[in-house]
Amino acid sequence: MALLGRALLILALATALYGVGASVYGARGGGVRWVASGRRAVFVLAGLLIAAFAILEAAFLRSDFSFDLVASYSSTTTPTFYKATAVWSSQAGSLLLWVMLLSIWSSLALLAVRHKLRDVQPWATAVLLLLASFFLGLLVIAPDARPFVQLAQAPVEGNGLNPLLRHPAMMIHPPMLYSGYTLSAVPFAFALGALAARRVGGEWLKAVRRFALAGWLFLGVGILLGARWSYTELGWGGYWGWDAVENASLLPWLTGTAFLHSAMIGERRGMLKVWNVALVLGTGVLAVLGTFLVRSGIIDSIHAFGASTVGGPFLVLVATMTAVSVGLVIWRRDLLRSEHTLDSLVSREAIFLLQNVLLVGLAFTIALGTFFPLLSEALTGTRRSLGPPWFDDYTVPFALVLVLLTGVGPLIAWRRATPRNLAATFARPALVGVALLAVLAALGSAHHLRAWLMFGFAGFVAACVGQELVRGVGARRAMTGEPAPRALVSLVSRNRRRYGGYLAHVGVAVLLVGVAASSSFKHTTDVSLKPGGTARVADYTIRYVRPTTDFSSEKISFGAVLDVSRGGRHFATLKTTRGYYPSKDLSLGVIGRFFGGEPTSEVALKSSARRDFWAVIAPNLIPLRAQIDDGNRRFLKAMRAAGTTPDPRAQLGRLFALRDAAIRGLAERWVRAPWAADFRFISSPMVAWIWIGGIIVAGGGLTALWPAPQASRRRALYLARVGREVAERV
C-alpha cells in the first residue's frame, strides 16, 4: 500500500504540472478546451490526493508499522481517535493534509465560478496548481517530507504520539488552521488571475468573498482551539503566550479581516482597489509564511516541527509569492485607480479604511515582535526576543480602538454622515458605554484603565448592535405584523451578511472583554504543599487532601486531590495529575526512562461564566532518584545474566514483569510516604467569555457565509430553466 500511495503522489504531481501548462496555454489563446482541461486537472488532483490520504489514514488505524510514519507517530496502545488524527502530527502527514485540502477547496472554487470570470479562471487555476505542485514536490522528493517511506523490517511496537498532542482540541486544531490557510490561497490565486487578465473590477471580489470569509472563519476557529489546548494542557496557566507560530496564524486572520471590510467598499463604491488586491495577496503570502514557520525551525516554538530540509524551499516560495504579487500590482497600477474618492471623513468608507489601517498596523507590530530575534541576530550578532509584556504594551491600544470602531463602522452612513444622523444612531449606545465605564471605574482603580476602557467600548458595541436589531425588528413587524421572534429570524435570514457581521463584531468585543478581565484581574499562587497543607489564592482556600498515582503500559501519573472552599463553604473537589510517558532515551536506564519522559499536565479546572479556578501539580521526583538508579543497575545486571541462560526469552519476560512491579512500587511510594509537591493555583475572572465570544464570532461567520434565500431561489430558477431547455431538446 505504501508503494501505491507514493505512486498516487507522483501521478498527482504530474497532473498538477500538466494542469499548469494547460491553463496557461488556454489563457494565452489556446482555446477553451485547454482551459477546461486545466480545470479538470484540479478535480483529478483532488481525487488522487484524497485516495493517497486515505491509504495513510488506514495505515495509522490498523497500526501498520511497516510505514515509517506510523511507527514514528503511533503505537498499538494509542487510542483510536488519536491514531486517526496522528496523521497530521508529523511533518509529512501535515503537508499531505495541506495539499489535499488545497485541492478540495480549489475544486469547489472552480465549480462555483465555472460560469464567471472566464478570462481570470485559467490564470487562477494555474496559480492554485503551482502551489499544489510545490507541496507535492516536497512530498515526493524531500527526505523528511515523504509520507510513504517503508521500513525494511517493521517493528513490533511504534513510538507513540507526542503526549502533548493527546488533547481533542489540539488534534482538531491543525485541520482547522490548514483549512484557513488553504482557503486563503483561493482569493490569492484569483487576485493574481484578475491582475494577469486585466479584470480588476468588483466581479472578482464577489467571486472570492465567500472563500475569503470561509478561510477567515476556519482560521479563527483553529486559533481558538489552539488557545484552549494551551490553557488546559501545557500547565503554565495561560491561553496565549505570543509564541512565534501562534502569531504567524494570527497575521493572515488580521489581514483577512481587513479584506472582508474593504471588499464591501470595493463592491459598493469601486474604491480601494489597490488596498483590496494588496490585502488578498498579503493574506495568501502570510498563510504560506505561517506554514513555513512551523517547518523551518528558524524560530523556537513549542508548535514547530523543528529544523528540517523543507525550510529552504518554503523560504523561496514565500519570497517568490511576494515578488510576483508586488510586481503584478506595480505593473497593473493604472488599472487599480479608484472609481470614486472619499466624500467625507465622517462616513462608513472612512471608518472602514481607518479600521483596516489599524488591522494592518496591528499585524505589522506582531510581525515585528515575532521576527525580532532574527533581526536582532542579523544586526547585532546576538539573538534577543521580545516577551509578552512588549506585545501587550503595543497591541492593546490597537485592540481598544478596533473594538470601538466595530460598533461605529457598520452603523454610520455611507458617503457622508450628518450630525443629526450621528446623534440618532450613536447617542444611546454611547450613553450605555459611558455609564458602564463610569460604574466600573468607580469600583476599581486607575491601574486597570485599559480593562475598564475595553468593558466600556464593548458595552457600546453591544448597545449599537442591540439598537439596530430592535429597529429592524420593529420595522419588520410594522410591515408584516409578525411576532417579534419570527420578525427577528426573517430580518436576519434576509440579510445574513449584514447581521452575521453584527454578530461577529459582538463576539469579538465579548472575546476581548474576556481577555482584558482574565489578564488584568488574575491571581496566581505558586506554593509547595504536603498532604493536609493549605494555601490561598484570591478568596479561595485550597487544601491538599491526598496524593494519587496510576501506572499503565503508557505512562505513570502522580496527582493530588484538592478540596477548594470559598468563604468557608465547599466550592469544589478537584484532581490534577502529572503524567510521565516512557522516554526513548535508553541511556536513562530500564527503569529510569519511565520517569524521564516528556511530562504532560492534566489541569484541574472549575469553570463558570464568572470565574475559573485552575490548578496544576508539579511533583518532585528527586526522592525517588536513588531507588531509580539502584533499580537501573540491578536490572542491567540481571538482563546481562539472562542472556547466558538456556531460555533467555522466558527469563527476559520474567524480568520485564519484575520491572513493571518495581515501577509500580516506586510510583506507590508517592501515596504511601508522600512528600511535598509544587502547585500552581490561579483564580482568573471571565475566561469563559473568551470561548463564548469565539463561539459568537463563529456563529456570525456562519450566518454571513450561509446562502441567502434570494440566492437559493435564483439558483432554483436557473436549474428549472436549464431543465426545461434540456427537456425541449430531448
C-alpha positions in Angstrom: 0.0 0.0 0.0 2.9 2.4 0.6 4.1 1.8 -2.9 0.6 2.7 -4.2 0.5 5.8 -2.0 3.8 7.0 -3.4 2.6 6.3 -7.0 -0.5 8.4 -6.4 1.6 11.3 -5.2 3.9 11.1 -8.3 0.8 10.9 -10.5 -0.7 13.8 -8.6 2.5 15.9 -9.2 2.3 15.1 -12.9 -1.4 16.0 -13.1 -0.7 19.3 -11.3 2.1 20.2 -13.7 0.0 19.3 -16.7 -2.8 21.4 -15.4 -0.5 24.4 -15.0 0.7 24.1 -18.6 -2.9 23.5 -20.0 -4.3 26.5 -18.0 -1.5 28.9 -19.1 -1.7 27.8 -22.7 -5.5 28.2 -22.7 -5.3 31.6 -21.1 -2.8 32.8 -23.8 -5.2 31.9 -26.6 -5.0 28.1 -26.8 -8.8 27.8 -26.6 -11.5 26.9 -24.1 -10.7 23.2 -24.3 -7.3 23.7 -22.8 -8.8 25.9 -20.1 -11.4 23.2 -19.3 -8.7 20.6 -19.3 -6.7 22.6 -16.8 -9.8 22.9 -14.6 -10.4 19.1 -14.8 -6.8 18.5 -13.7 -7.7 20.2 -10.4 -10.6 17.8 -9.9 -8.5 14.8 -10.8 -5.8 16.1 -8.4 -8.3 16.2 -5.5 -9.3 12.6 -6.2 -5.7 11.4 -6.2 -4.8 13.2 -3.0 -7.9 12.0 -1.2 -7.0 8.4 -2.1 -3.4 8.9 -1.0 -4.5 10.4 2.3 -7.0 7.5 2.8 -4.2 5.0 2.4 -2.1 6.7 5.0 -5.0 7.1 7.4 -5.8 3.4 7.0 -2.2 2.5 7.9 -2.5 4.5 11.1 -5.8 3.0 12.1 -4.5 -0.6 11.6 -1.1 0.2 13.2 0.8 -0.8 10.1 4.3 -0.2 11.4 5.9 -1.1 8.0 5.1 2.6 7.3 7.9 4.6 8.9 5.5 7.4 9.6 3.1 5.1 11.6 6.0 3.6 13.5 7.2 7.1 14.4 4.0 8.7 15.5 1.6 5.9 16.6 1.5 2.7 18.7 -0.8 -0.1 19.5 -1.7 1.5 22.8 -2.6 4.8 21.2 -6.4 5.4 21.5 -8.2 5.1 18.1 -9.2 8.8 18.0 -5.5 9.8 18.3 -4.5 7.1 15.8 -6.8 8.7 13.3 -5.6 12.2 14.0 -1.9 11.3 14.4 -1.5 11.6 10.6 -1.1 15.3 10.8 1.1 15.3 13.9 4.1 14.6 11.6 5.8 16.8 9.0 5.0 14.6 6.0 1.4 13.9 7.1 0.6 17.5 7.7 2.0 18.5 4.3 -0.2 15.9 2.7 -3.2 17.2 4.6 -2.4 20.7 3.5 -2.2 20.0 -0.2 -5.3 17.7 -0.1 -7.3 20.5 1.5 -5.9 22.9 -1.1 -7.1 20.6 -3.9 -10.6 20.2 -2.4 -11.1 24.0 -1.9 -9.7 24.7 -5.3 -12.1 22.3 -6.9 -15.1 23.9 -5.0 -13.9 27.4 -6.0 -13.6 26.5 -9.7 -17.1 24.8 -9.6 -18.5 27.9 -8.0 -17.2 30.3 -10.7 -17.4 28.0 -13.7 -19.8 30.4 -15.5 -18.0 33.6 -14.4 -14.6 35.3 -14.9 -13.8 33.1 -17.8 -10.6 35.0 -18.6 -9.5 35.0 -14.9 -10.2 31.4 -14.2 -7.3 29.8 -16.2 -4.7 32.1 -14.5 -6.2 31.4 -11.1 -6.2 27.6 -11.9 -2.5 27.8 -12.8 -1.6 29.6 -9.6 -3.5 27.0 -7.4 -1.9 24.1 -9.3 1.6 25.7 -8.9 1.1 25.9 -5.2 -0.1 22.2 -5.2 3.0 21.3 -7.3 5.3 22.8 -4.8 3.8 20.8 -1.9 3.7 17.6 -4.0 7.3 18.2 -4.9 8.2 18.2 -1.3 6.2 15.1 -0.6 7.9 13.2 -3.4 11.5 14.5 -3.1 12.3 15.9 0.3 13.8 13.2 2.6 11.9 14.2 5.7 8.6 15.0 4.0 7.8 11.7 2.3 4.8 10.1 3.9 5.1 6.6 2.2 8.5 5.5 3.3 8.6 1.8 4.2 10.8 0.1 6.7 12.8 -2.9 5.7 11.7 -4.6 8.9 8.5 -3.5 10.7 8.9 -3.0 14.5 6.6 -4.8 16.9 5.6 -1.5 18.5 5.6 2.1 17.5 7.0 5.2 19.3 3.5 6.6 20.0 2.1 10.0 19.7 3.7 13.0 21.4 2.0 13.2 24.8 1.4 16.9 24.5 -0.8 16.3 21.4 -3.2 14.0 23.2 -5.9 16.6 23.6 -9.0 16.7 21.4 -8.7 20.5 20.7 -5.1 20.1 19.6 -5.8 17.3 17.2 -8.7 19.2 15.6 -6.7 22.5 15.6 -4.4 21.6 12.6 -7.1 20.8 10.1 -8.9 24.0 11.1 -5.8 26.1 10.6 -4.8 24.3 7.3 -8.4 24.8 6.0 -8.0 28.5 6.8 -4.6 28.7 5.2 -5.6 26.8 2.0 -8.9 28.7 1.7 -6.8 31.9 1.8 -4.9 30.6 -1.3 -8.1 30.8 -3.4 -8.6 34.6 -3.2 -4.8 34.9 -3.6 -5.0 32.9 -6.9 -7.9 34.8 -8.2 -6.4 38.2 -7.4 -3.3 37.2 -9.4 -5.6 36.0 -12.2 -7.5 39.2 -12.2 -4.3 41.2 -12.4 -3.0 39.0 -15.2 -6.2 39.2 -17.2 -6.7 42.9 -16.5 -10.1 42.3 -14.8 -9.7 44.2 -11.6 -13.3 45.4 -11.2 -15.7 44.3 -8.5 -16.6 41.0 -10.1 -13.6 39.1 -8.9 -14.3 40.4 -5.4 -17.8 39.0 -5.4 -16.4 35.7 -6.7 -13.8 35.2 -3.9 -15.5 36.9 -1.0 -17.2 33.7 0.3 -14.0 31.8 0.2 -12.2 34.6 2.0 -14.9 34.6 4.6 -14.7 30.8 5.0 -10.9 31.0 5.3 -11.2 33.7 8.0 -13.8 31.5 9.9 -11.7 28.3 9.8 -8.5 30.2 10.8 -10.3 31.9 13.7 -11.7 28.5 14.9 -8.2 27.0 14.6 -6.6 29.8 16.6 -9.2 29.5 19.3 -8.8 25.7 19.6 -5.0 26.2 19.9 -5.6 28.7 22.8 -7.9 26.2 24.5 -5.3 23.5 24.2 -2.6 25.8 25.7 -4.9 26.7 28.6 -5.9 23.2 29.6 -2.8 21.1 28.6 0.5 22.9 28.9 0.3 23.7 32.6 1.5 27.2 32.6 -1.9 28.8 33.1 -2.4 30.9 30.0 -4.1 30.7 26.6 -1.9 32.9 24.5 1.9 33.3 25.0 2.8 35.3 21.9 4.6 32.3 20.6 6.0 32.7 17.0 3.7 30.1 15.5 0.7 31.4 17.3 1.5 34.9 16.0 2.0 33.5 12.5 -1.5 32.1 12.4 -2.9 35.4 13.7 -1.3 37.5 11.0 -3.4 36.2 8.0 -6.5 36.4 10.2 -6.0 40.1 10.8 -5.3 40.9 7.1 -8.2 38.7 6.1 -10.4 40.6 8.5 -9.3 43.9 6.9 -10.0 42.5 3.4 -13.6 41.5 4.3 -14.3 45.1 5.3 -12.5 46.8 2.4 -14.2 44.4 -0.1 -17.5 45.9 0.8 -16.3 49.3 -0.2 -14.8 47.9 -3.4 -18.1 46.2 -4.3 -20.3 49.2 -3.4 -18.2 52.2 -4.5 -15.4 50.8 -6.7 -12.8 52.2 -4.2 -9.7 50.8 -2.5 -8.8 48.6 -5.5 -5.1 48.6 -4.6 -5.9 48.0 -1.0 -8.2 45.1 -1.8 -5.7 43.4 -4.0 -2.8 44.0 -1.6 -4.8 42.6 1.3 -5.8 39.4 -0.6 -2.2 38.9 -1.8 -0.8 39.7 1.6 -3.1 37.2 3.3 -2.1 34.5 0.9 1.6 35.1 1.5 1.1 35.2 5.2 -0.8 31.9 5.1 2.2 30.2 3.5 4.6 32.1 5.8 2.7 30.5 8.8 3.2 27.1 7.2 6.9 27.9 6.7 7.5 28.9 10.3 6.1 25.6 11.6 8.6 23.7 9.5 11.7 25.8 9.2 13.0 25.7 12.7 14.3 29.3 12.3 12.3 30.5 15.4 11.9 28.4 18.5 8.3 27.3 19.2 6.5 24.5 21.0 4.2 24.3 18.0 7.0 23.8 15.4 8.3 20.5 13.9 11.9 21.7 14.3 14.6 22.1 11.8 14.1 20.2 8.5 15.1 20.2 4.9 11.9 21.9 3.7 12.6 25.3 5.3 14.8 26.5 2.5 12.2 25.6 -0.3 9.5 27.3 1.7 11.5 30.4 2.1 12.0 30.5 -1.7 8.2 30.0 -2.2 7.4 32.9 0.2 9.9 35.2 -1.5 8.6 34.3 -5.0 4.9 34.8 -4.0 5.8 38.2 -2.5 7.9 39.3 -5.5 5.2 38.2 -8.0 2.5 39.9 -6.0 4.3 43.2 -5.7 5.4 43.1 -9.4 1.9 42.5 -10.7 0.4 45.3 -8.5 3.0 47.7 -9.8 2.5 46.5 -13.4 -1.3 47.0 -13.2 -1.3 50.1 -11.1 -3.0 52.2 -13.8 -6.0 49.7 -13.7 -6.2 49.9 -9.9 -7.3 53.5 -9.7 -10.4 54.0 -7.6 -13.6 54.9 -9.4 -14.7 57.3 -6.6 -13.0 59.3 -4.0 -13.7 59.6 -0.3 -16.6 62.0 0.2 -16.1 62.7 3.9 -14.0 61.6 6.8 -17.3 61.0 8.7 -18.6 58.1 6.7 -18.6 54.3 6.6 -15.9 54.3 4.0 -13.6 56.4 6.2 -14.3 54.3 9.3 -13.6 51.1 7.4 -10.4 52.5 5.9 -9.2 53.6 9.4 -10.2 50.1 10.7 -8.1 48.5 8.0 -5.1 50.7 8.7 -5.3 49.7 12.3 -5.6 46.0 11.5 -2.6 46.1 9.2 -0.7 48.2 11.8 -1.5 45.6 14.4 -0.4 42.8 12.1 2.9 44.7 11.3 3.5 45.2 15.1 3.0 41.5 15.8 5.2 40.5 12.8 7.9 42.8 14.1 7.9 41.3 17.5 7.8 37.8 16.1 10.8 38.2 13.8 12.7 40.5 16.1 15.1 37.6 17.2 16.2 37.2 13.5 16.5 41.0 13.0 18.5 41.3 16.2 20.8 38.5 15.3 21.4 39.9 11.8 22.1 43.4 13.0 24.0 42.8 16.3 25.0 39.1 16.1 23.0 38.4 19.3 19.6 36.8 19.2 17.2 38.6 21.6 13.5 38.0 21.9 10.6 40.3 22.9 8.5 38.8 25.6 4.7 39.0 26.2 4.9 42.4 28.1 6.2 44.0 24.9 3.4 42.6 22.8 0.8 43.6 25.4 2.1 47.2 25.6 2.0 47.7 21.8 -1.1 45.6 20.8 -3.6 46.6 23.5 -4.0 50.2 22.2 -4.8 48.8 18.7 -7.3 46.4 20.2 -9.1 49.1 22.1 -9.6 51.4 19.1 -10.6 48.5 16.9 -13.3 47.4 19.3 -14.7 50.9 19.4 -14.8 51.0 15.6 -16.6 47.7 15.3 -19.6 49.5 16.8 -19.2 52.7 14.7 -18.4 51.2 11.3 -21.4 49.1 10.4 -23.9 51.8 11.6 -22.5 55.0 10.2 -23.9 56.3 6.9 -22.2 55.7 3.6 -20.6 58.6 1.8 -21.4 61.3 4.4 -22.9 61.3 7.9 -24.7 64.3 9.2 -24.6 65.5 12.8 -28.3 64.7 13.2 -27.8 61.2 11.8 -24.8 60.6 14.1 -26.8 61.7 17.2 -29.8 59.5 16.3 -27.5 56.5 15.7 -25.0 56.7 18.5 -26.4 58.7 21.3 -27.9 55.8 23.2 -25.1 53.3 22.7 -22.6 56.0 23.7 -24.6 56.6 26.9 -24.6 52.9 27.7 -20.8 52.7 27.1 -20.0 55.8 29.2 -22.3 54.7 32.0 -20.8 51.2 32.1 -17.3 52.7 32.1 -18.1 55.1 34.9 -19.6 52.4 37.1 -16.6 50.1 36.6 -14.1 52.8 37.0 -15.7 53.9 40.3 -15.4 50.3 41.6 -11.8 49.8 40.5 -8.6 51.7 40.2 -6.8 53.7 37.5 -4.3 50.9 37.4 -6.7 48.9 35.3 -7.7 51.7 33.0 -7.2 49.6 29.8 -9.5 46.9 31.1 -12.2 49.5 32.1 -12.0 51.0 28.6 -12.4 47.6 27.0 -15.5 47.0 29.0 -17.0 50.4 28.2 -16.2 50.0 24.4 -17.7 46.5 24.4 -20.8 47.8 26.0 -21.0 50.5 23.3 -20.7 47.8 20.6 -23.4 45.6 22.2 -25.7 48.6 22.5 -25.1 49.6 18.8 -26.0 46.1 17.6 -28.9 45.7 20.0 -30.3 49.1 18.9 -30.0 48.1 15.2 -31.8 44.8 15.9 -34.6 46.5 17.8 -35.1 49.0 15.0 -35.0 46.3 12.3 -37.5 44.0 14.1 -39.8 47.0 14.8 -39.8 47.9 11.1 -40.4 44.3 10.1 -43.3 44.0 12.5 -44.8 47.2 11.2 -44.7 45.9 7.6 -45.8 42.3 8.2 -47.4 42.1 11.6 -45.2 39.2 12.5 -44.4 38.4 16.2 -41.1 39.6 17.4 -39.2 36.3 17.3 -40.4 35.5 13.8 -39.6 39.0 12.7 -36.1 38.7 14.1 -35.5 35.4 12.2 -36.9 36.9 9.0 -34.8 40.0 9.3 -31.6 38.1 9.8 -32.3 35.4 7.2 -33.0 38.1 4.5 -29.7 39.9 5.1 -27.4 37.3 6.5 -24.2 39.0 5.5 -25.1 42.2 7.4 -26.4 40.7 10.6 -23.7 38.0 10.5 -21.2 40.8 10.6 -23.0 42.4 13.5 -22.9 39.2 15.4 -19.2 38.7 14.7 -18.5 42.2 15.9 -20.3 41.5 19.2 -18.3 38.2 19.5 -15.0 40.0 19.1 -16.0 42.5 21.7 -17.0 39.7 24.1 -13.8 37.8 23.5 -11.6 40.8 24.2 -13.6 41.6 27.4 -12.7 38.0 28.5 -9.0 38.6 27.6 -9.0 42.0 29.4 -10.7 40.7 32.6 -8.7 37.4 32.8 -5.3 39.1 32.2 -5.9 42.2 34.4 -7.5 40.6 37.4 -5.9 37.2 37.5 -4.4 36.0 40.9 -1.7 33.4 40.8 -0.1 31.5 43.7 2.9 29.1 43.4 3.3 27.0 46.5 4.8 23.8 47.9 2.4 21.6 49.9 2.3 18.3 51.8 -0.9 16.4 52.2 -3.1 18.3 54.7 -1.4 21.6 53.8 -3.4 24.7 52.7 -2.9 27.7 50.5 -4.9 30.7 49.5 -5.4 32.4 46.1 -7.7 35.4 45.9 -10.8 34.4 48.0 -10.2 30.6 47.6 -8.7 28.3 50.2 -7.1 25.1 48.9 -6.4 22.0 51.0 -4.2 19.2 49.6 -6.3 16.2 50.6 -4.2 13.3 49.4 -1.8 12.2 46.7 -2.8 9.8 43.9 -0.9 7.6 41.5 -1.6 5.5 38.4 0.6 3.2 36.4 -0.1 1.7 33.0 1.8 0.5 30.0 1.6 4.0 28.6 2.5 6.3 31.4 3.0 6.9 35.2 0.8 9.6 36.8 1.4 11.4 40.0 -1.5 13.5 41.2 -3.4 15.2 44.0 -6.9 15.5 45.2 -7.7 19.1 46.3 -10.5 20.5 48.3 -11.4 24.1 47.4 -13.5 26.3 49.6 -14.7 29.8 49.3 -16.0 31.9 52.2 -15.9 28.9 54.5 -18.1 26.9 52.1 -17.1 23.9 50.0 -16.6 25.1 46.4 -15.2 22.0 44.5 -13.2 18.8 44.8 -10.6 18.8 42.1 -8.0 16.3 40.8 -4.8 17.3 38.9 -2.1 14.9 37.7 1.3 15.0 36.0 1.9 12.1 33.6 5.3 10.7 32.5 5.5 8.7 29.3 8.5 6.4 28.8 11.4 8.2 27.2 13.0 6.8 24.0 16.4 7.6 25.5 17.7 4.2 26.7 20.6 5.8 28.4 18.2 6.7 31.2 18.1 3.1 32.2 15.5 0.3 32.1 13.5 1.9 34.9 14.7 5.5 34.7 13.3 6.0 31.2 9.8 5.6 32.6 10.4 8.6 34.9 12.4 10.7 32.4 10.0 11.0 29.5 8.2 14.2 28.5 5.7 15.1 31.2 2.1 16.2 30.5 -0.2 18.0 32.8 -3.9 17.2 33.5 -5.2 20.6 34.7 -7.8 20.7 37.4 -10.4 23.3 36.3 -13.6 24.6 37.7 -15.0 26.9 35.2 -18.0 29.2 35.3 -19.2 32.4 33.5 -17.9 34.5 36.4 -14.5 32.9 37.2 -12.2 30.0 36.5 -10.3 28.2 39.3 -7.3 26.5 37.8 -4.8 24.2 39.5 -1.8 22.1 38.3 0.7 19.9 40.1 4.5 19.6 39.5 5.6 16.5 41.6 9.2 16.4 42.8 10.7 13.1 41.8 14.1 13.7 43.4 13.3 11.5 46.4 12.9 8.5 44.0 16.2 9.1 42.3 18.4 6.9 44.5 16.0 3.9 44.1 15.6 4.5 40.4 19.4 4.4 39.9 19.7 1.3 42.0 17.0 -0.4 40.0 18.7 0.5 36.8 21.9 -1.1 37.9 20.2 -4.2 39.2 18.1 -4.8 36.0 21.0 -4.1 33.7 23.0 -6.8 35.6 20.0 -9.2 35.5 19.4 -8.7 31.8 23.0 -9.5 31.0 22.8 -12.6 33.1 19.6 -13.6 31.4 21.4 -13.6 28.0 23.5 -16.5 29.2 20.6 -18.8 30.3 19.3 -21.7 28.2 16.0 -19.9 27.7 16.8 -16.1 27.6 13.4 -15.1 26.2 11.5 -16.6 29.1 13.9 -15.1 31.6 13.6 -11.7 30.0 9.8 -12.0 30.1 10.1 -12.6 33.9 12.5 -9.7 34.3 10.1 -7.3 32.5 7.3 -8.4 34.8 9.5 -7.7 37.7 10.4 -4.3 36.1 6.7 -3.4 36.0 6.2 -4.4 39.6 9.3 -2.3 40.6 8.0 0.7 38.7 4.6 0.3 40.3 6.2 0.1 43.7 8.2 3.3 43.1 5.1 5.1 42.0 3.1 3.9 45.0 5.7 5.4 47.3 4.1 8.7 46.3 1.0 7.5 48.1 2.4 5.5 51.0 5.0 8.0 52.2 4.1 11.3 50.4 6.4 14.3 50.3 5.8 17.9 49.3 4.8 18.8 45.8 4.7 22.1 43.9 1.4 23.5 42.9 0.2 26.5 40.8 -3.2 27.9 41.6 -4.9 30.5 39.5 -8.1 32.4 40.0 -9.0 34.1 36.8 -12.2 36.0 36.1 -14.3 35.7 32.9 -12.0 33.3 31.0 -15.2 31.5 29.8 -16.1 34.7 27.9 -13.2 34.2 25.6 -14.6 30.9 24.4 -18.2 32.3 24.4 -17.0 35.2 22.3 -15.3 32.9 19.9 -18.5 30.8 19.5 -20.4 34.1 18.8 -17.8 35.1 16.2 -18.0 31.7 14.6 -21.8 31.9 14.6 -21.7 35.3 12.9 -19.3 34.0 10.3 -21.5 31.0 9.6 -24.6 33.3 9.3 -22.8 35.6 6.8 -21.5 32.6 4.9 -24.8 30.8 4.6 -26.5 31.4 1.3 -29.3 33.9 1.4 -32.8 32.7 0.5 -32.8 35.0 -2.6 -29.7 33.3 -3.9 -31.3 29.9 -3.3 -34.4 31.0 -5.3 -32.2 32.3 -8.1 -30.4 29.0 -8.2 -33.6 27.0 -8.2 -35.0 29.2 -11.1 -31.7 28.7 -13.0 -31.9 24.9 -12.6 -35.5 24.9 -13.6 -34.8 26.9 -16.8 -31.9 24.6 -17.7 -34.1 21.6 -17.1 -36.8 22.9 -19.4 -34.2 23.6 -22.1 -32.8 20.1 -21.9 -36.4 18.6 -22.0 -37.2 20.7 -25.1 -34.1 19.5 -26.9 -34.8 15.9 -26.0 
